[in-house]
């Protein structure tokens, strides 16, 4: 079985694959101060809770946008399972042609998510990542990545607004019944929900106009389900698309290495 670990700025998402089937998944907080031993305890607890025989883990792959966590997590995985982890980055074969200025700077989560989305839906595709940042990426019909846009995530935007405005209250992200609102709380909710939907719809229109292509639309990330339901475009939510991309990349490299 394969252990995949998607390390984001806020959370670490683990998945265990048996072949192409995602059998187990877990999410816990990213903490740059944790040692390899502390991560090992969390991993061991994960296996115990789900009654997983960790001796069955014979491979591991990590995608990380938090370098301080990569090594201790990799060491923890080796301590608990004995498996040595591949790390998404230069040198690993993804199958995707990166047509950007500096391919080595592209986040592993974006690489894996685009690979997972393309392999399931084909291209051209617009892949939307909604976590700490909102990233909208374009992959063409020939499995080439052409770049995209990066914006503050919904949570960061909301925190900046309410912490910077002394009289502005913290709110949830439930969309109000109307776009034009008559109280402060609903005004903020409207901007965060309908406004974000307008950004996504608008960027999709811009991407398709610029490329001349009608694209498959896939979204992932913690904020995606709430936001895409207010969009006018039909966007598919794929919760585990990054993990599936990691599974595919692992198999590609394992095969290339003759394992």
C-alpha positions in Angstrom: 0.0 0.0 0.0 1.0 3.6 -0.6 1.0 6.4 1.9 0.5 9.9 0.4 1.0 13.1 2.4 -0.1 16.5 1.1 1.5 19.1 3.3 -0.3 22.5 3.0 0.1 25.7 4.9 -2.8 24.9 7.2 -3.3 21.1 7.2 -1.5 17.9 6.3 -3.8 15.5 4.5 -2.8 11.8 4.5 -4.2 9.1 2.2 -3.5 5.4 2.0 -3.9 3.7 -1.4 -4.3 0.1 -2.2 -3.6 0.2 -5.9 -5.8 2.9 -7.3 -8.3 2.8 -4.4 -8.1 5.4 -1.7 -8.8 3.3 1.4 -8.1 5.8 4.3 -7.6 9.5 4.7 -6.8 11.8 7.6 -6.2 15.5 8.1 -4.3 17.1 10.9 -2.8 20.6 11.5 0.5 21.7 10.0 2.9 22.6 12.7 6.5 23.7 11.8 7.7 23.2 15.3 6.9 19.4 15.5 9.8 17.0 15.5 10.0 13.8 13.6 9.1 11.9 16.8 6.0 13.9 17.3 4.9 13.3 13.7 5.6 9.6 14.2 3.3 9.5 17.2 0.5 11.1 15.1 1.1 8.6 12.3 1.2 5.7 14.7 -2.1 6.9 16.3 -3.7 7.2 12.8 -2.8 3.5 12.1 -4.1 2.4 15.4 -7.4 4.2 15.2 -8.2 2.7 11.8 -6.7 -0.7 12.6 -4.2 -0.4 9.7 -1.3 -2.8 9.6 1.5 -0.3 8.9 3.8 -3.1 7.8 1.7 -3.2 4.6 2.9 0.3 3.7 5.6 -0.3 1.1 5.8 3.1 -0.5 5.3 6.8 0.3 5.2 10.1 -1.5 5.1 13.6 -0.1 3.9 16.9 -1.6 4.8 19.8 0.5 4.6 23.6 0.3 6.1 23.9 3.9 9.8 23.0 3.6 10.3 23.0 7.4 7.8 20.1 7.7 9.0 18.0 4.8 12.1 16.4 6.4 10.6 15.6 9.9 7.5 14.1 8.2 9.6 12.1 5.9 11.6 10.8 8.8 8.5 10.0 10.8 7.0 8.0 7.9 10.3 6.0 7.8 10.3 5.5 11.6 6.8 4.1 11.6 6.5 2.2 8.3 10.1 1.7 7.2 9.1 3.2 3.8 11.3 5.9 2.2 9.3 8.7 0.7 9.5 10.3 -2.7 9.2 14.1 -2.5 7.4 16.0 -5.3 9.9 18.3 -7.0 12.6 18.5 -9.7 13.7 15.0 -10.8 10.4 13.3 -10.4 8.5 12.4 -13.6 4.9 13.7 -13.6 3.9 13.2 -17.3 2.9 16.8 -17.4 4.9 19.3 -19.5 5.5 22.5 -17.5 5.4 25.4 -19.9 6.2 28.1 -17.3 9.2 30.4 -16.6 10.6 28.5 -13.6 9.1 25.0 -13.3 11.0 24.3 -10.1 9.0 27.0 -8.3 5.6 25.4 -9.0 4.0 24.0 -5.8 3.8 20.3 -5.5 0.1 20.5 -4.6 -0.6 22.3 -7.9 1.4 19.7 -9.8 -0.4 16.8 -8.2 -3.8 18.3 -8.4 -3.4 19.1 -12.1 -2.1 15.6 -12.8 -5.1 14.0 -10.9 -7.6 16.3 -12.6 -6.3 15.7 -16.1 -6.1 11.9 -15.7 -9.7 11.7 -14.6 -11.3 14.4 -16.8 -8.8 15.0 -19.6 -8.1 18.5 -21.0 -8.2 21.3 -21.6 -9.0 21.8 -17.9 -9.1 24.7 -15.4 -8.2 23.4 -12.0 -9.2 25.6 -9.0 -7.4 25.2 -5.6 -9.2 26.9 -2.7 -7.1 26.7 0.5 -4.9 29.2 2.2 -4.5 30.7 -1.3 -6.8 30.5 -4.3 -5.0 29.2 -7.3 -6.6 28.8 -10.7 -4.5 26.8 -13.2 -4.8 25.8 -16.8 -3.8 22.5 -18.4 -4.3 22.0 -22.1 -5.5 19.0 -24.0 -2.0 17.7 -24.5 -1.3 17.5 -20.8 0.8 20.7 -20.7 0.6 23.1 -17.8 0.5 26.8 -18.9 0.3 28.6 -15.5 -2.6 30.5 -14.0 -3.3 33.0 -11.2 -2.8 33.2 -7.5 -5.0 35.2 -5.1 -5.5 35.4 -1.3 -7.7 32.6 -0.1 -11.2 33.3 1.2 -10.2 32.8 4.8 -7.2 35.1 4.6 -9.3 37.8 2.9 -12.0 37.6 5.5 -9.4 37.7 8.4 -7.7 40.7 6.8 -11.0 42.5 6.5 -12.3 41.9 10.0 -9.0 42.4 11.8 -8.2 45.5 9.9 -11.6 47.1 10.3 -12.2 47.9 14.0 -16.0 48.0 13.6 -16.3 45.0 11.3 -17.4 41.7 13.0 -16.2 38.2 12.3 -18.8 36.3 10.3 -19.4 32.8 8.9 -19.5 32.1 5.2 -23.2 31.4 4.8 -24.5 33.3 1.7 -27.3 35.7 2.5 -30.6 35.5 0.6 -29.8 38.6 -1.4 -26.7 40.0 -3.0 -27.6 43.6 -1.9 -27.7 43.5 1.9 -29.0 45.9 4.5 -26.7 45.0 7.5 -23.0 44.8 8.0 -22.8 41.0 8.7 -24.8 40.1 5.5 -22.8 42.7 3.5 -19.6 40.9 4.4 -21.1 37.5 3.8 -22.3 38.6 0.3 -18.9 39.9 -0.7 -17.1 36.8 0.5 -19.5 34.2 -1.0 -21.1 35.8 -4.1 -18.0 38.0 -4.7 -15.7 35.0 -4.7 -18.1 33.2 -7.1 -17.9 36.2 -9.4 -14.1 36.1 -9.3 -14.2 32.4 -10.2 -16.7 32.8 -13.0 -14.9 35.9 -14.3 -11.5 34.2 -14.4 -13.0 31.1 -16.1 -14.4 33.3 -18.8 -11.0 35.1 -19.2 -9.1 31.8 -19.3 -11.5 30.4 -22.0 -11.4 33.6 -24.0 -7.6 33.7 -23.9 -7.1 30.1 -24.8 -10.0 29.8 -27.2 -11.0 26.5 -25.4 -14.0 25.3 -23.5 -12.5 23.7 -20.5 -13.3 21.0 -17.9 -13.8 22.8 -14.6 -12.5 21.1 -11.4 -12.2 22.5 -7.9 -10.6 21.2 -4.7 -9.7 22.6 -1.3 -11.6 23.3 1.9 -13.3 26.4 0.7 -14.4 25.0 -2.7 -17.7 23.4 -1.8 -19.1 26.5 -0.3 -17.9 28.8 -3.1 -18.6 26.9 -6.3 -22.3 26.4 -5.5 -22.8 30.1 -6.1 -21.0 30.1 -9.5 -22.8 30.2 -12.8 -20.4 27.7 -14.3 -20.7 24.0 -13.7 -17.7 23.2 -11.6 -17.0 19.7 -10.3 -15.7 19.3 -6.7 -13.0 16.7 -6.3 -11.9 16.5 -2.7 -9.0 14.1 -3.1 -7.7 15.1 -6.6 -4.2 16.0 -5.2 -3.9 12.6 -3.5 -4.9 10.8 -6.7 -2.3 12.8 -8.6 0.3 11.8 -6.0 -0.6 8.1 -6.4 -0.2 8.4 -10.2 3.1 10.2 -10.0 4.4 7.6 -7.5 3.5 4.7 -9.9 5.0 6.5 -12.9 8.4 6.9 -11.1 8.3 3.5 -9.5 7.8 2.0 -13.0 10.6 4.1 -14.5 13.0 3.0 -11.8 12.1 -0.6 -12.6 10.6 -1.4 -9.3 
